[in-house]
Amino acid sequence: LGKAASALSPGFGARGPHTDGLGPTAFPGPESVAQMKTGLEAPERGYEGGYNFFDPDDFLTIQGLLGAGDVYLIEQIRKVLDRSGDFICPPRPGSAFETLWNAGANLFLQRDDFDVEASEVVELNDAPDSSYPKIAVLAAADGNCTQGQVPHHFVGDVPTYRAISGAIQTGPNVFWILSSLAYAGSAGEAGKEWLRSRLPRLRKALRFLLQLQVQPPAAGAGLLDAPGSLMIDTLRRTGITSDSNAAFIAVLDRFADAEDAVGSPVTAAKLRARASRARTSFHKLLWKEGAKAHSNQVENFGATRGHYITSVDPITGEQRDFFDYDSNLLAVAYGITPGPDVDREILALVDADPRNHRSPTWVSGILYQSNDTIPPGGSGDASCGYGRIALFDAMARRRVRDEASLRVFEDRLLGRLSRDLLRTTWMSERYDFDGIQDPTRTPFYFEYPSVVAIMVLQVKLGLELGLGRIRLDPWKSSHEEVLHYAVGSLEALHSSHHVRLRTLHVGRTALEVAGLHPGGAYRASCIAPRVRGSTTNSDDVADDAFKLVNKQPKPRLAGDAAPTSMSPPLVRCQEDATGWRRPRSGEEMAPGADADVLVTADSLGEVRLSVDLVPGSTFVLGLLGSESRSGAADHSSVGMNIAPVA
């Protein structure tokens, strides 16, 4: 991760609008803007002049950098998100949409109402001779943009709403929303406040997607009729596509959680209802059992495997099927499928193609070429391995979570990519057919280093940072494996008998820890920083934390809480003999809460707690009967040990 973060950090920049010399600018005079570039300048850079690509480039960079635990970098992420958010497409001057917007559409956004009929959207966008919402988007984006559209990227200071190929993609809206929610969940109290203030903007971006939904009684009702590909702009994918719709359902799920977190349960319920309908339509319309190969496929590696096809035309019903690995892995990764049988069928499809054993991970079983690409005739972006697809491959393996999936993840995905990253430090944009970093593609690129960082933190360690919630659920090869991640302000140590966790979360936080001894009794404690700002290193914290976990006074049992409460046991930070301070004055504490709580892991080896965290606090969980810290320390050198890089 240290090398990944080093590779990514130079991508941030703030420069005046005239320094690139790329023609008209959006602002008069010099102004600093938040830029996230695509790679290292050495001295030239791929996609020179362009920045803040959410297709999904910046989504990957942001996810990787959030794992750096660096407050400065997290603040730069906020600025990048705001930069693109500032240019979400406004109403076109003089349009009926602008009139409605000015007359009170903002109230519409604030009253938890997303029930917009397709015909209404078409009318508001002045799309002639059509009753289909996608036409409204295309008509409004013929050189400009449509309502709620997130910029694809910037060139100089000018926002651009089309991909470099000229395609209109769903990806910028999807991945800007997901990036915004990831930032809000990782940035502690600042993230929550930012989300509350930007929620109207996020809802506006979501409406761009909602207006693409197919309406009943048409087949595929609730799914998007996409104007282009989700995240590979040169592939011709339109209609009810599996890539955009798998990601769209994931957005609905996570947006609903965010609405709940900010106190909008009505909106959350509506979004979950939409997600449920879309899931049903997705599998019903796009799933094919052992579909036959496309006529131009040279080697049909997976023809006997069930999978989600590429697309269905919502008007003619025409089907297209390239045996896409990206969209199928997305569906598994985000839990869009109906269950594990479908998940394993999709992984078998991916594993049947030997190119996926060489190049993590290939695009599709059938090559996009000729008129299947934008512009017609190209195939380079369809004949290579992508880091973004490798990430969804890893996430899909984690969801299936069997021994075979773990072997693939640790050998073919994380193992392979981390070895290449450590060997070369900088990585190429893509892998080629032979499984080497393609020397003809953009060098010093961010994507694969970002993906390695995400795989370590989210897939291997299983650390989920949400709004008011944290889950730690490592994916281990054995129950005794110990993982230790310590970068910046972020730390997570996990063994089956000892857990230590430090994030930027503050206040009442729902905490879940998995991978413990089923039925084991654990003492949970919350430790705040020392009084008077004394400096401590991680070893000091570990020593004192272990002493606190193993101190002798009898803890308050979880069962001693008020009998009327069904909430998880509450742990709070307070002073004790080791010198940790009490909560700040005015902090709300539930009656009966204590610094030490005895909890029992359930039959799956999980515990669930509520913790009142203060800035800089560390949560500690220790198995009762551990005799000394030295045993835990000895184990911490086993398995994956991720330490800060000097």
C-alpha positions as CSV (number, residue, x, y, z in Angstrom):
1,L,0.0,0.0,0.0
2,G,2.9,2.3,0.7
3,K,4.0,2.1,-2.9
4,A,0.4,2.4,-4.1
5,A,-0.1,5.5,-2.1
6,S,3.2,6.9,-3.4
7,A,2.2,6.3,-6.9
8,L,-1.1,7.9,-6.5
9,S,-0.2,11.0,-4.5
10,P,1.4,12.9,-7.3
11,G,-1.9,12.8,-9.1
12,F,-3.2,15.6,-6.9
13,G,-2.6,19.1,-8.1
14,A,-3.9,22.6,-8.0
15,R,-3.0,24.9,-10.9
16,G,-4.3,28.0,-12.7
17,P,-6.7,27.5,-15.5
18,H,-4.4,28.8,-18.2
19,T,-1.3,26.7,-17.5
20,D,-2.4,23.8,-19.8
21,G,-2.9,26.0,-22.8
22,L,-5.9,24.0,-24.0
23,G,-8.2,26.8,-25.2
24,P,-11.2,28.3,-23.5
25,T,-11.5,28.2,-19.8
26,A,-14.5,28.0,-17.5
27,F,-13.3,30.9,-15.3
28,P,-11.8,34.3,-16.0
29,G,-8.4,34.8,-14.4
30,P,-6.3,32.3,-12.4
31,E,-8.0,29.9,-10.1
32,S,-6.8,26.8,-8.3
33,V,-8.8,23.7,-9.0
34,A,-8.8,20.2,-7.5
35,Q,-7.3,17.7,-9.9
36,M,-6.9,14.0,-9.7
37,K,-4.7,12.9,-12.6
38,T,-4.4,9.5,-14.2
39,G,-0.8,8.9,-13.4
40,L,2.7,10.2,-12.8
41,E,4.2,13.0,-14.9
42,A,7.5,11.5,-16.0
43,P,7.8,14.1,-17.6
44,E,4.8,13.5,-19.8
45,R,1.6,11.9,-18.7
46,G,-1.1,9.8,-20.4
47,Y,-4.4,11.7,-21.1
48,E,-2.4,15.0,-20.7
49,G,-4.6,17.9,-19.8
50,G,-7.5,15.7,-18.6
51,Y,-8.3,15.0,-15.0
52,N,-11.1,13.9,-12.6
53,F,-12.2,11.0,-14.7
54,F,-15.1,9.2,-13.0
55,D,-15.4,6.4,-15.5
56,P,-14.3,4.8,-13.0
57,D,-10.7,6.0,-12.8
58,D,-11.1,8.4,-9.8
59,F,-13.4,5.9,-8.1
60,L,-10.4,3.5,-7.9
61,T,-7.9,6.2,-6.9
62,I,-10.2,7.5,-4.2
63,Q,-10.9,4.0,-2.8
64,G,-7.2,3.3,-2.7
65,L,-6.2,6.6,-1.1
66,L,-8.9,6.4,1.6
67,G,-6.9,3.4,2.9
68,A,-3.8,5.7,3.4
69,G,-5.4,7.0,6.6
70,D,-4.0,10.5,5.8
71,V,-6.1,13.4,6.8
72,Y,-4.6,15.7,4.2
73,L,-5.2,13.2,1.4
74,I,-8.8,12.7,2.6
75,E,-9.3,16.5,2.4
76,Q,-8.0,16.5,-1.2
77,I,-10.5,13.7,-2.0
78,R,-13.3,16.0,-0.8
79,K,-12.1,18.8,-3.0
80,V,-12.0,16.5,-6.1
81,L,-15.5,15.3,-5.4
82,D,-16.7,18.8,-5.0
83,R,-15.0,19.9,-8.2
84,S,-17.0,17.4,-10.2
85,G,-20.1,18.0,-8.1
86,D,-20.0,21.7,-8.8
87,F,-20.4,21.0,-12.5
88,I,-23.3,18.5,-12.4
89,C,-25.3,19.5,-15.3
90,P,-27.8,22.4,-14.6
91,P,-31.0,23.0,-16.4
92,R,-30.5,24.1,-20.0
93,P,-31.4,27.7,-20.4
94,G,-34.9,28.3,-21.6
95,S,-35.9,24.6,-21.2
96,A,-39.1,23.5,-19.5
97,F,-36.9,21.6,-17.1
98,E,-35.3,24.9,-16.0
99,T,-38.7,26.5,-15.5
100,L,-39.9,23.6,-13.3
101,W,-36.6,23.6,-11.4
102,N,-36.7,27.2,-10.6
103,A,-40.4,26.9,-9.6
104,G,-39.6,24.4,-6.9
105,A,-37.9,21.3,-8.1
106,N,-35.4,21.7,-5.2
107,L,-38.3,21.1,-2.9
108,F,-38.9,17.9,-4.8
109,L,-35.4,16.8,-3.9
110,Q,-35.8,17.6,-0.3
111,R,-39.1,15.9,0.4
112,D,-37.8,12.4,-0.1
113,D,-39.6,11.8,-3.4
114,F,-38.1,10.1,-6.3
115,D,-41.3,9.1,-8.1
116,V,-40.7,10.6,-11.5
117,E,-42.5,9.1,-14.5
118,A,-40.6,8.5,-17.7
119,S,-43.0,10.6,-19.7
120,E,-42.6,13.5,-17.4
121,V,-38.8,13.4,-17.8
122,V,-39.1,13.3,-21.6
123,E,-41.4,16.3,-21.6
124,L,-39.1,18.2,-19.3
125,N,-36.1,17.6,-21.5
126,D,-38.0,18.6,-24.7
127,A,-37.1,15.4,-26.5
128,P,-39.2,15.4,-29.7
129,D,-41.1,12.4,-31.1
130,S,-40.2,10.0,-28.4
131,S,-41.7,8.4,-25.4
132,Y,-38.5,6.8,-24.2
133,P,-36.3,8.4,-21.5
134,K,-33.0,7.5,-23.1
135,I,-33.8,9.6,-26.1
136,A,-34.2,12.5,-23.7
137,V,-30.7,12.0,-22.4
138,L,-29.2,11.7,-25.9
139,A,-31.2,14.7,-27.2
140,A,-30.0,16.9,-24.3
141,A,-26.4,15.7,-24.6
142,D,-25.8,16.5,-28.2
143,G,-22.8,18.6,-27.4
144,N,-24.0,19.8,-24.0
145,C,-25.3,17.8,-21.1
146,T,-28.6,16.6,-19.6
147,Q,-30.0,17.3,-16.1
148,G,-28.1,15.7,-13.3
149,Q,-25.2,14.4,-15.5
150,V,-21.8,14.3,-13.8
151,P,-18.9,15.4,-15.9
152,H,-17.0,12.6,-17.4
153,H,-13.8,14.5,-16.9
154,F,-12.3,18.0,-17.3
155,V,-9.9,19.3,-20.0
156,G,-8.1,22.3,-18.6
157,D,-11.0,24.0,-16.8
158,V,-13.8,22.9,-19.1
159,P,-16.1,20.1,-17.9
160,T,-16.7,17.4,-20.5
161,Y,-19.8,15.2,-20.4
162,R,-18.8,12.7,-23.0
163,A,-16.0,10.1,-23.0
164,I,-12.9,10.6,-25.1
165,S,-14.5,8.2,-27.6
166,G,-17.6,10.5,-27.8
167,A,-19.8,8.0,-25.9
168,I,-22.3,9.0,-23.2
169,Q,-21.7,6.7,-20.2
170,T,-23.6,5.9,-17.0
171,G,-20.2,5.4,-15.2
172,P,-19.5,9.0,-14.2
173,N,-22.8,9.3,-12.2
174,V,-22.5,5.8,-10.8
175,F,-18.9,6.1,-9.7
176,W,-19.1,9.7,-8.5
177,I,-22.0,8.7,-6.2
178,L,-20.2,5.6,-4.9
179,S,-17.0,7.6,-4.4
180,S,-18.9,10.3,-2.5
181,L,-20.5,7.7,-0.2
182,A,-17.1,6.0,0.4
183,Y,-15.6,9.3,1.4
184,A,-18.5,10.2,3.7
185,G,-18.1,6.8,5.4
186,S,-14.4,7.0,5.9
187,A,-13.9,10.7,6.9
188,G,-15.5,10.5,10.3
189,E,-17.6,13.4,11.5
190,A,-16.4,15.6,8.6
191,G,-17.7,13.0,6.2
192,K,-21.2,13.0,7.8
193,E,-21.4,16.8,7.7
194,W,-20.3,16.9,4.1
195,L,-22.9,14.3,3.1
196,R,-25.7,16.2,4.8
197,S,-24.7,19.4,2.9
198,R,-24.2,17.7,-0.4
199,L,-27.2,15.4,-0.3
200,P,-29.4,17.5,-2.7
201,R,-26.5,17.3,-5.2
202,L,-26.2,13.6,-4.8
203,R,-29.9,13.2,-5.3
204,K,-29.7,15.2,-8.4
205,A,-27.0,12.9,-9.8
206,L,-29.1,9.9,-8.9
207,R,-32.0,11.3,-10.8
208,F,-30.0,11.2,-14.0
209,L,-30.0,7.4,-13.6
210,L,-33.6,7.2,-12.5
211,Q,-34.8,8.9,-15.6
212,L,-33.3,6.1,-17.6
213,Q,-35.4,3.4,-16.0
214,V,-37.7,1.4,-18.2
215,Q,-41.3,1.8,-17.1
216,P,-44.0,-0.9,-16.7
217,P,-45.4,-2.8,-18.4
218,A,-42.4,-3.1,-20.6
219,A,-40.0,-6.1,-20.1
220,G,-37.2,-5.1,-17.9
221,A,-39.2,-2.5,-15.9
222,G,-37.1,-0.8,-13.3
223,L,-33.8,-1.4,-15.2
224,L,-31.8,1.3,-17.0
225,D,-32.0,1.8,-20.7
226,A,-28.4,2.9,-20.9
227,P,-27.0,5.3,-23.6
228,G,-23.6,3.7,-23.4
229,S,-21.1,1.5,-21.6
230,L,-20.6,1.7,-17.8
231,M,-16.8,1.9,-17.7
232,I,-15.2,1.0,-21.0
233,D,-16.3,3.8,-23.3
234,T,-15.1,2.2,-26.6
235,L,-17.4,-0.8,-26.3
236,R,-20.8,-0.3,-28.0
237,R,-23.2,-1.2,-25.2
238,T,-26.7,0.3,-25.3
239,G,-30.2,-0.6,-24.2
240,I,-30.8,-2.7,-21.1
241,T,-27.2,-3.6,-20.4
242,S,-25.9,-5.9,-17.7
243,D,-22.9,-3.7,-16.8
244,S,-24.8,-0.5,-16.1
245,N,-27.7,-2.2,-14.4
246,A,-25.6,-4.3,-12.0
247,A,-23.8,-1.1,-10.9
248,F,-27.1,0.8,-10.8
249,I,-28.6,-1.6,-8.3
250,A,-25.5,-1.3,-6.2
251,V,-25.9,2.5,-6.2
252,L,-29.6,2.1,-5.0
253,D,-28.6,-0.2,-2.2
254,R,-25.9,2.2,-0.9
255,F,-27.8,5.3,-1.5
256,A,-30.7,3.9,0.6
257,D,-28.2,3.2,3.5
258,A,-27.0,6.8,3.2
259,E,-30.6,8.2,3.4
260,D,-31.2,6.1,6.5
261,A,-28.0,7.5,8.0
262,V,-29.1,11.1,7.6
263,G,-32.6,10.5,8.8
264,S,-34.6,10.0,5.6
265,P,-36.2,6.6,6.1
266,V,-39.0,7.3,3.6
267,T,-36.5,7.9,0.8
268,A,-34.5,4.9,1.9
269,A,-37.6,2.6,1.7
270,K,-38.4,3.9,-1.8
271,L,-34.9,3.3,-3.1
272,R,-34.8,-0.2,-1.6
273,A,-38.1,-1.0,-3.3
274,R,-36.7,0.2,-6.6
275,A,-33.6,-1.9,-6.0
276,S,-35.8,-5.0,-5.3
277,R,-37.8,-4.6,-8.5
278,A,-34.6,-4.0,-10.5
279,R,-33.0,-7.1,-9.1
280,T,-36.0,-9.3,-10.1
281,S,-36.0,-7.8,-13.7
282,F,-32.2,-8.1,-14.0
283,H,-32.1,-11.8,-13.5
284,K,-35.3,-12.5,-15.3
285,L,-34.4,-10.6,-18.5
286,L,-30.6,-11.0,-18.7
287,W,-29.8,-14.4,-17.3
288,K,-29.1,-17.2,-19.8
289,E,-28.6,-20.8,-19.0
290,G,-25.6,-22.1,-21.0
291,A,-26.2,-19.7,-23.9
292,K,-24.6,-20.5,-27.2
293,A,-21.6,-18.8,-28.5
294,H,-21.6,-15.6,-30.6
295,S,-21.0,-16.4,-34.3
296,N,-17.7,-14.5,-34.4
297,Q,-16.2,-16.1,-31.3
298,V,-12.9,-17.9,-32.1
299,E,-12.7,-19.9,-28.9
300,N,-15.9,-20.4,-26.9
301,F,-14.4,-21.1,-23.5
302,G,-17.6,-20.7,-21.5
303,A,-20.5,-21.5,-23.9
304,T,-21.9,-24.1,-21.5
305,R,-21.9,-21.8,-18.6
306,G,-24.9,-19.7,-17.5
307,H,-24.3,-16.0,-17.4
308,Y,-25.8,-12.5,-17.8
309,I,-25.9,-11.4,-21.5
310,T,-24.6,-8.1,-22.7
311,S,-27.9,-6.3,-23.5
312,V,-31.5,-6.4,-24.6
313,D,-33.0,-3.8,-26.8
314,P,-36.1,-2.5,-24.8
315,I,-38.1,-1.9,-28.0
316,T,-37.2,-4.7,-30.4
317,G,-36.1,-7.3,-27.8
318,E,-32.9,-8.0,-29.7
319,Q,-30.2,-9.6,-27.6
320,R,-26.5,-9.1,-27.7
321,D,-24.1,-11.4,-25.9
322,F,-20.3,-11.1,-25.7
323,F,-19.9,-13.3,-22.6
324,D,-18.8,-10.2,-20.7
325,Y,-16.7,-10.9,-17.6
326,D,-16.9,-7.3,-16.3
327,S,-20.7,-7.1,-15.9
328,N,-21.0,-10.7,-14.6
329,L,-18.4,-10.2,-12.0
330,L,-20.0,-6.9,-11.0
331,A,-23.3,-8.7,-10.4
332,V,-21.6,-11.2,-8.1
333,A,-19.4,-8.6,-6.4
334,Y,-22.4,-6.4,-5.4
335,G,-24.8,-9.2,-4.5
336,I,-27.1,-8.6,-7.5
337,T,-27.6,-12.3,-8.2
338,P,-30.2,-14.5,-6.6
339,G,-27.8,-16.8,-4.8
340,P,-24.5,-18.8,-4.6
341,D,-25.4,-21.2,-7.4
342,V,-25.5,-18.4,-9.9
343,D,-22.3,-16.9,-8.4
344,R,-20.4,-20.1,-8.8
345,E,-21.6,-20.5,-12.4
346,I,-20.3,-17.1,-13.3
347,L,-16.9,-17.7,-11.7
348,A,-16.7,-21.0,-13.6
349,L,-17.3,-19.0,-16.8
350,V,-14.5,-16.6,-16.0
351,D,-12.1,-19.4,-14.9
352,A,-12.8,-21.3,-18.2
353,D,-11.0,-18.6,-20.2
354,P,-7.2,-19.1,-20.0
355,R,-6.6,-15.4,-20.6
356,N,-8.0,-14.7,-17.1
357,H,-5.2,-16.9,-15.8
358,R,-2.6,-14.7,-17.5
359,S,-4.0,-11.2,-17.4
360,P,-6.1,-10.0,-14.4
361,T,-8.8,-9.6,-15.6
362,W,-9.9,-9.9,-19.3
363,V,-12.9,-8.1,-20.7
364,S,-15.1,-10.7,-22.4
365,G,-15.2,-14.2,-23.9
366,I,-16.0,-12.7,-27.4
367,L,-13.9,-9.9,-28.8
368,Y,-15.5,-6.5,-29.4
369,Q,-14.4,-5.4,-32.9
370,S,-15.6,-3.8,-36.1
371,N,-19.0,-2.1,-35.5
372,D,-19.1,-3.3,-31.9
373,T,-16.6,-0.6,-30.9
374,I,-16.6,3.2,-30.8
375,P,-15.4,4.4,-33.2
376,P,-15.9,1.3,-35.4
377,G,-13.0,-0.8,-36.2
378,G,-11.0,-0.7,-33.0
379,S,-10.5,-3.6,-30.6
380,G,-7.6,-2.5,-28.4
381,D,-9.7,-1.7,-25.4
382,A,-11.4,-5.1,-25.6
383,S,-8.2,-7.1,-25.9
384,C,-6.5,-6.6,-22.6
385,G,-6.7,-7.1,-18.8
386,Y,-8.2,-4.3,-16.7
387,G,-7.5,-3.4,-13.1
388,R,-11.1,-2.4,-12.5
389,I,-12.3,-5.8,-13.7
390,A,-9.7,-7.5,-11.5
391,L,-11.1,-5.7,-8.5
392,F,-14.6,-6.8,-9.2
393,D,-13.2,-10.3,-9.8
394,A,-11.6,-10.2,-6.3
395,M,-14.8,-8.9,-4.7
396,A,-16.8,-11.6,-6.4
397,R,-14.4,-14.3,-5.0
398,R,-14.8,-12.9,-1.6
399,R,-18.6,-13.0,-1.8
400,V,-18.5,-16.7,-2.8
401,R,-15.8,-17.2,-0.2
402,D,-14.9,-20.9,-0.6
403,E,-11.4,-22.4,-0.7
404,A,-11.1,-22.3,-4.5
405,S,-12.0,-18.6,-4.5
406,L,-9.4,-17.8,-1.9
407,R,-6.7,-19.6,-3.9
408,V,-7.6,-17.6,-7.0
409,F,-7.6,-14.4,-5.0
410,E,-4.3,-15.0,-3.3
411,D,-2.5,-16.4,-6.3
412,R,-4.0,-15.0,-9.5
413,L,-5.3,-11.6,-8.3
414,L,-3.8,-10.0,-5.1
415,G,-0.7,-12.2,-5.2
416,R,0.1,-11.6,-8.8
417,L,-0.6,-7.9,-8.8
418,S,1.2,-7.2,-5.6
419,R,4.3,-9.0,-6.8
420,D,4.3,-7.0,-10.0
421,L,3.7,-3.7,-8.0
422,L,6.6,-4.5,-5.7
423,R,8.9,-5.5,-8.5
424,T,8.2,-2.5,-10.8
425,T,6.7,0.2,-8.4
426,W,5.0,1.9,-11.4
427,M,2.6,-0.1,-13.5
428,S,1.3,0.0,-17.0
429,E,-2.3,0.9,-17.7
430,R,-3.2,-2.6,-18.9
431,Y,-1.9,-6.2,-19.2
432,D,-1.6,-7.7,-22.6
433,F,-2.6,-11.1,-24.1
434,D,0.6,-12.8,-22.8
435,G,0.0,-11.6,-19.2
436,I,2.7,-8.9,-19.1
437,Q,2.3,-5.2,-18.4
438,D,1.6,-3.8,-21.9
439,P,4.5,-1.5,-22.9
440,T,2.3,0.1,-25.6
441,R,-0.2,1.4,-23.1
442,T,0.0,4.4,-20.8
443,P,2.9,4.0,-18.3
444,F,3.1,5.1,-14.7
445,Y,-0.7,4.6,-14.5
446,F,-2.7,4.7,-11.2
447,E,-5.2,1.8,-11.8
448,Y,-3.4,-1.3,-10.8
449,P,-1.7,0.2,-7.7
450,S,-5.1,1.5,-6.6
451,V,-6.6,-1.9,-7.1
452,V,-3.9,-3.6,-5.0
453,A,-4.6,-1.1,-2.1
454,I,-8.3,-1.8,-2.3
455,M,-7.8,-5.6,-2.4
456,V,-5.7,-5.5,0.7
457,L,-8.0,-3.3,2.8
458,Q,-11.5,-4.3,1.6
459,V,-11.1,-7.8,0.2
460,K,-8.4,-9.4,2.3
461,L,-8.8,-7.5,5.6
462,G,-12.6,-7.0,5.0
463,L,-12.7,-3.6,6.6
464,E,-16.0,-1.7,5.8
465,L,-16.2,1.9,6.9
466,G,-19.8,3.2,6.6
467,L,-21.8,6.1,8.0
468,G,-22.0,5.3,11.7
469,R,-20.9,1.7,11.2
470,I,-17.7,-0.4,10.9
471,R,-17.4,-4.0,10.0
472,L,-14.1,-6.0,10.3
473,D,-14.4,-9.4,8.6
474,P,-11.0,-10.7,7.3
475,W,-10.8,-13.4,4.6
476,K,-8.2,-15.8,5.9
477,S,-6.6,-19.0,4.8
478,S,-6.7,-20.3,8.4
479,H,-8.4,-19.4,11.7
480,E,-5.0,-18.7,13.3
481,E,-3.8,-16.3,10.6
482,V,-3.2,-12.8,11.9
483,L,-3.5,-9.6,9.8
484,H,-2.2,-6.2,10.8
485,Y,-2.8,-3.1,8.8
486,A,-1.3,0.2,10.1
487,V,-1.1,3.2,7.8
488,G,-1.5,6.7,9.0
489,S,-4.5,7.2,11.3
490,L,-6.0,3.8,10.2
491,E,-5.1,0.6,12.0
492,A,-6.7,-2.8,12.1
493,L,-5.2,-5.8,13.8
494,H,-7.2,-9.0,13.7
495,S,-6.6,-12.5,15.2
496,S,-9.2,-14.9,16.5
497,H,-8.3,-13.8,20.0
498,H,-7.2,-10.2,19.8
499,V,-8.6,-7.2,17.8
500,R,-7.4,-3.6,17.7
501,L,-9.1,-1.0,15.5
502,R,-8.6,2.7,15.0
503,T,-10.4,4.8,12.3
504,L,-11.6,8.4,12.0
505,H,-15.1,7.5,13.2
506,V,-16.4,9.6,16.1
507,G,-19.6,9.3,18.2
508,R,-22.0,6.4,18.4
509,T,-20.8,3.7,16.0
510,A,-22.3,0.3,15.2
511,L,-19.4,-2.2,15.2
512,E,-19.3,-5.7,13.9
513,V,-16.3,-8.0,14.2
514,A,-16.2,-11.5,12.5
515,G,-13.6,-14.3,12.5
516,L,-13.6,-14.9,16.2
517,H,-14.0,-18.1,18.2
518,P,-17.7,-19.2,18.1
519,G,-19.0,-19.0,21.6
520,G,-15.8,-17.3,22.9
521,A,-16.1,-14.7,25.7
522,Y,-14.4,-11.4,24.9
523,R,-13.8,-8.2,26.8
524,A,-14.4,-5.1,24.7
525,S,-12.8,-1.8,25.6
526,C,-12.5,1.7,24.1
527,I,-9.3,3.6,24.7
528,A,-9.0,7.4,24.2
529,P,-5.7,9.3,23.6
530,R,-3.7,10.3,26.6
531,V,-4.4,13.5,28.4
532,R,-2.3,16.7,27.7
533,G,-1.4,15.6,24.2
534,S,1.4,13.3,25.2
535,T,2.9,11.5,22.2
536,T,2.5,7.8,21.9
537,N,3.4,5.3,19.3
538,S,1.4,2.3,18.2
539,D,3.4,0.0,20.5
540,D,2.5,2.2,23.5
541,V,-1.1,2.0,22.5
542,A,-0.9,-1.7,22.1
543,D,0.7,-2.3,25.5
544,D,-1.8,-0.2,27.4
545,A,-4.7,-1.6,25.3
546,F,-3.7,-5.1,26.2
547,K,-3.4,-4.3,29.9
548,L,-6.8,-2.7,29.8
549,V,-8.4,-5.7,28.1
550,N,-6.9,-8.1,30.7
551,K,-7.3,-6.1,33.9
552,Q,-8.9,-8.0,36.7
553,P,-12.1,-6.0,37.8
554,K,-15.3,-7.8,36.9
555,P,-16.8,-6.3,33.8
556,R,-20.4,-5.3,33.4
557,L,-22.1,-8.2,31.5
558,A,-24.0,-7.4,28.4
559,G,-27.0,-9.0,30.0
560,D,-27.0,-6.4,32.8
561,A,-28.3,-3.7,30.5
562,A,-31.8,-2.4,30.9
563,P,-34.3,-5.3,30.2
564,T,-36.4,-3.1,27.9
565,S,-33.5,-2.4,25.5
566,M,-32.8,-4.7,22.5
567,S,-29.8,-2.7,21.4
568,P,-26.3,-4.2,21.3
569,P,-24.1,-3.7,24.4
570,L,-22.6,-0.2,24.5
571,V,-18.9,0.4,25.0
572,R,-17.6,3.9,25.8
573,C,-14.2,5.5,26.3
574,Q,-13.3,6.5,29.9
575,E,-10.4,6.9,32.2
576,D,-9.0,4.0,34.2
577,A,-5.7,3.0,35.9
578,T,-3.8,3.0,32.7
579,G,-4.3,6.8,32.3
580,W,-6.9,7.1,29.5
581,R,-9.1,10.1,29.7
582,R,-12.9,10.3,30.2
583,P,-15.2,11.4,27.4
584,R,-15.4,15.1,26.7
585,S,-17.9,17.2,28.6
586,G,-21.4,17.1,27.1
587,E,-20.9,13.8,25.3
588,E,-24.1,11.7,25.4
589,M,-23.7,8.4,27.1
590,A,-26.4,5.8,27.6
591,P,-27.2,5.0,31.2
592,G,-25.3,2.0,32.4
593,A,-22.7,2.1,29.6
594,D,-19.2,1.1,30.7
595,A,-15.6,1.1,29.5
596,D,-15.5,-2.7,29.6
597,V,-18.2,-5.0,28.3
598,L,-18.1,-8.7,28.2
599,V,-19.6,-10.1,25.0
600,T,-19.9,-13.6,23.6
601,A,-19.3,-14.4,20.0
602,D,-22.3,-16.0,18.2
603,S,-22.2,-19.4,16.5
604,L,-20.6,-17.8,13.4
605,G,-17.9,-16.2,15.4
606,E,-19.2,-12.6,15.3
607,V,-19.9,-9.9,17.9
608,R,-22.0,-6.8,17.5
609,L,-21.5,-3.7,19.7
610,S,-22.2,0.0,19.9
611,V,-19.2,2.1,20.7
612,D,-19.0,5.7,21.6
613,L,-15.8,6.8,19.9
614,V,-13.9,10.0,20.6
615,P,-11.2,11.4,18.2
616,G,-8.1,9.2,18.1
617,S,-9.7,6.4,20.2
618,T,-8.8,2.8,19.7
619,F,-11.3,-0.1,20.1
620,V,-9.8,-3.3,21.6
621,L,-11.3,-6.8,21.8
622,G,-9.6,-9.5,23.8
623,L,-10.4,-13.2,24.3
624,L,-10.7,-13.9,28.0
625,G,-8.0,-16.2,29.3
626,S,-5.2,-14.6,27.2
627,E,-2.4,-14.6,29.7
628,S,-0.1,-11.9,28.3
629,R,0.3,-9.5,25.4
630,S,3.4,-11.4,24.2
631,G,1.3,-14.2,22.8
632,A,-0.6,-11.8,20.6
633,A,2.5,-10.0,19.6
634,D,4.2,-13.2,18.6
635,H,1.2,-14.1,16.3
636,S,1.2,-10.6,14.8
637,S,4.2,-11.4,12.7
638,V,2.4,-14.3,11.0
639,G,0.5,-13.9,7.8
640,M,0.0,-10.6,6.1
641,N,1.6,-7.7,8.1
642,I,1.0,-4.3,6.4
643,A,3.1,-1.6,8.2
644,P,3.6,2.1,7.5
645,V,6.2,2.9,4.9
646,A,8.9,5.4,5.8
